[in-house]
Amino acid sequence: MVDRVVDGPLVDGARTVEAAANRVKDRIVAGANDRLEVSREYISGNPMKSVLVAAGVGALLGYLLARRSS
Protein backbone atom coordinates (compact mmCIF):
# COMPACT_ATOMS: atom_id res chain seq x y z
CA MET A 1 0.00 0.00 0.00
CA VAL A 2 2.87 2.36 0.76
CA ASP A 3 4.24 1.89 -2.77
CA ARG A 4 1.12 3.47 -4.34
CA VAL A 5 1.68 6.79 -2.57
CA VAL A 6 4.06 9.42 -3.92
CA ASP A 7 7.34 9.40 -2.00
CA GLY A 8 7.57 11.94 0.75
CA PRO A 9 8.34 12.34 4.43
CA LEU A 10 5.23 10.44 5.53
CA VAL A 11 6.08 7.50 3.28
CA ASP A 12 9.64 7.48 4.58
CA GLY A 13 8.30 7.51 8.12
CA ALA A 14 5.90 4.68 7.34
CA ARG A 15 8.73 2.61 5.87
CA THR A 16 10.88 3.27 8.94
CA VAL A 17 8.07 2.20 11.27
CA GLU A 18 7.39 -0.87 9.12
CA ALA A 19 11.06 -1.89 9.21
CA ALA A 20 11.21 -1.42 12.99
CA ALA A 21 8.03 -3.46 13.46
CA ASN A 22 9.45 -6.25 11.30
CA ARG A 23 12.66 -6.32 13.38
CA VAL A 24 10.65 -6.52 16.61
CA LYS A 25 8.46 -9.27 15.15
CA ASP A 26 11.51 -11.25 14.07
CA ARG A 27 13.04 -11.01 17.56
CA ILE A 28 9.78 -12.10 19.20
CA VAL A 29 9.40 -15.07 16.83
CA ALA A 30 13.03 -16.12 17.37
CA GLY A 31 12.61 -15.92 21.15
CA ALA A 32 9.39 -17.92 21.04
CA ASN A 33 11.04 -20.59 18.88
CA ASP A 34 13.95 -20.81 21.34
CA ARG A 35 11.57 -21.26 24.26
CA LEU A 36 9.58 -23.85 22.34
CA GLU A 37 12.73 -25.88 21.68
CA VAL A 38 13.74 -25.70 25.36
CA SER A 39 10.25 -26.86 26.36
CA ARG A 40 10.35 -29.76 23.92
CA GLU A 41 13.74 -30.87 25.24
CA TYR A 42 12.51 -30.69 28.85
CA ILE A 43 9.35 -32.65 28.08
CA SER A 44 11.35 -35.30 26.20
CA GLY A 45 13.69 -35.66 29.17
CA ASN A 46 10.94 -35.65 31.81
CA PRO A 47 7.79 -37.14 30.27
CA MET A 48 6.15 -38.38 33.48
CA LYS A 49 6.75 -35.14 35.36
CA SER A 50 5.39 -33.18 32.39
CA VAL A 51 2.20 -35.27 32.28
CA LEU A 52 1.68 -34.88 36.03
CA VAL A 53 2.21 -31.11 35.89
CA ALA A 54 -0.21 -30.80 32.95
CA ALA A 55 -2.80 -32.90 34.80
CA GLY A 56 -2.38 -30.76 37.91
CA VAL A 57 -2.79 -27.53 35.99
CA GLY A 58 -5.88 -28.95 34.24
CA ALA A 59 -7.39 -30.03 37.56
CA LEU A 60 -6.72 -26.62 39.10
CA LEU A 61 -8.29 -24.80 36.14
CA GLY A 62 -11.28 -27.14 36.21
CA TYR A 63 -11.76 -26.49 39.92
CA LEU A 64 -11.50 -22.73 39.51
CA LEU A 65 -13.86 -22.64 36.54
CA ALA A 66 -16.37 -24.87 38.30
CA ARG A 67 -16.38 -22.55 41.31
CA ARG A 68 -17.06 -19.52 39.07
CA SER A 69 -20.07 -21.09 37.40
CA SER A 70 -21.67 -22.15 40.70
ZIRAUR-V177047 format. One record per residue. PHI is phi in degrees with one decimal (999 if undefined). Layout:
PHI
PHI
This chain:
999
-65.0
-67.4
-77.6
-90.9
-63.0
-58.2
-177.4
-63.1
-69.5
-67.5
-61.4
-64.0
-63.9
-65.7
-64.6
-65.5
-62.4
-64.2
-64.6
-64.0
-65.6
-64.5
-64.0
-59.4
-62.9
-67.2
-65.5
-63.8
-63.2
-64.5
-65.6
-64.8
-61.9
-66.7
-63.7
-65.2
-62.7
-64.0
-62.7
-64.2
-64.2
-63.9
-64.1
-81.6
-136.3
-65.4
-67.5
-61.4
-63.5
-65.8
-65.7
-64.5
-61.8
-65.0
-64.0
-64.2
-63.1
-65.1
-63.3
-63.7
-61.0
-62.8
-65.6
-69.3
-66.8
-66.2
-67.1
-80.5
-80.6
